[in-house]
Amino acid sequence: MSPIRAVLFDLDGVLVDAREWHWEALNQALRLFGYEIGREEHLTTFDGLPTRKKLAYLHEHRGFPKGLAGVINELKQVYTKQLIATHCFPVFHIEYAVSRLKTENYKLAVCTNSIRETCDMMLGQSGLLDYFDTTLSNQDCARPKPDPDIYVTAMSRLGVAPAETVIVEDNDYGVQAATASGAHVLRVADPSEVTYWNIRSRIRQVEAAS
């Protein structure tokens, strides 16, 4: 049996309900140049991708000018930080889950397709930053999700094997990355399902099947 030693978390839509913020911030920047992404389209096609990948998709499928990608990306990050500053607060059941797992000596990491600055800002304002042994943004790995690189790097930093790891993810790109890393996956619909008991139940399930 390989006991679980580490729990890795996605950030947006798992630890922090930031999916709407990313959608709103990107549209706020795109509207300046006559573009917009519908809510349903964002959830089904763009959710979980880094901004540069979203803009590349718009260029390929909707004729978005490639030369605007840089300025749109910069504006989007500014608007995202404004939304985080006014909407991101600690959520009791999330902090309880993470603190209990930390007390039980699990190694903990955050692996997000967001940039480093917004990752640290969200974790800080939600009161979670100090619980994690390591955090990785899309600037800390060569290839973002759905490539497994960020999860493979996190497990290497923590010194754990995929068989000893549970990854908590919410979207298709993240689940694809987590599965390809070889770790065990707990898929959640949104942060309301990120509870201590759901995570412990998945750990017990994995260990019982080993």
C-alpha positions, 0 to 999 in steps of 0.5 A: 500500500502507498499511503497518501503523503501529499495533497495538491490543489488547483487555485481558481475554482478550487481554493478560491472561486475566481472563475467569474473574476477571470472572465470579467477581467478578460472581457473588460480588456477585450471590450476596449477592442471590440471583442467579448467572450460569452459566459457559457463559452468561457466556462466550456472552452476557456476555463482553466487556461492561462490568459495567453492561451485564451488569446491564442485561441481567439486569434486562431478561431475568431480573428483576434489580432495577435499584436494586441495580445500583449496589451490585453494580457497586461490590462487583464492582469490589472483588472484581475487584481482589482477584482481580487482586492475587492472580492477575495476573502477567507472562506471557513471550510476551505481554511479548515480543510487545509489547516487540518491536512497540514496538522496531519502532516500532509505535504501541501501545494498549489499549482495554478495556471494563473501568474505568480502575482495573482496567485500570491495575492489570492492566497494571501487575501484568503488566509491560505498562503502560510499552509502550503509547502510550495506554490507554483504559477504558470511562470514556474513551469515550462508548459501550463495545464493541460500539460502535467508539467506543473504537477510533476514539478510540484511532486518533485519539490515535495519529494513524493511519488504520484502514487502518494499524491491526491490532486484536487481539480475542477476543470477539464484542462486541470483534470487532464494535467492531474491524470497525466501526472500519474497522481490520484484525482479528486474532481470538484465542481467548485470550492463548496466541495473542497471540504476536509471530509471530501478530501479525507474520503478520497484519501481513504478510498485510494489507500483502501484500493492500493 
